[in-house]
Amino acid sequence: MAGEIDDAIERADRESFTRQPPKTLKGQIGYLIRQLGSARAVAQEIGVTADSVNRYRRGARKHARPDIAAKIDDAVRQRWQPQVRKRRRKQAATTRGITVETRARFGYTAPIGTTDDGRFRRLTVHLPPTYAQRLFDAREAGAGDQQMRQIIAEGFKEIYFQDSGSRATGLTDVILNDIDYLDLDY
């Protein structure tokens, strides 16, 4: 099951499309057959029979069940414009960085005499390319949502809470909990 960070990365990828993916069922099935090589492979991917895939391809069936239509749409979007997504990720990881917008509960470990009570904050923070690279590497390695949250929390600690080392130097850990929403842009 995908986590909040993984979903946010997928949404950011979809926003980078230069052309829209096929919208009709026939067009989507045709694209998947070209990508996967056969109706049988497409059927296996979306959970229907090869005969159903061929009916969709020929136009004999104009509409799929809502759950199957969602699987088809996801399969198409997952494979659509891989070079565009790869280029955008490379730019984020080397030069541009990544912008994280979230509303979540932030907790932290702070020195005695200061408050360390977690509270909800709405933040939009631009993280440097190193954090984008770490996030993409973790995702490629199959990291869980908690590990990716930790990378983002470390970025927030350095850039937002400590202002790149000019304040809150005693702050040791920032924890990102109870995410209300999270959106990425790169």
Buried (B, 14 or more C-beta within 10 A) or exposed (E): EEBBBBBBBBEBBBEBBEEEBBEEBBEBBBBBBEBBEEBBBBBBBBEBEBEBBBBBBEEEBEEBEEEBBEBBBEBBBBBBBEEBBEEBBBBBBEEBBBBBBBBBBBBBEBEEEEEEEBEEEEBEBBBBBBBBBBBBEBBEEEBEBEBBBBBBBBBBBBBBBBEEEEEBEEBEEBBBEEBEEBBBBB
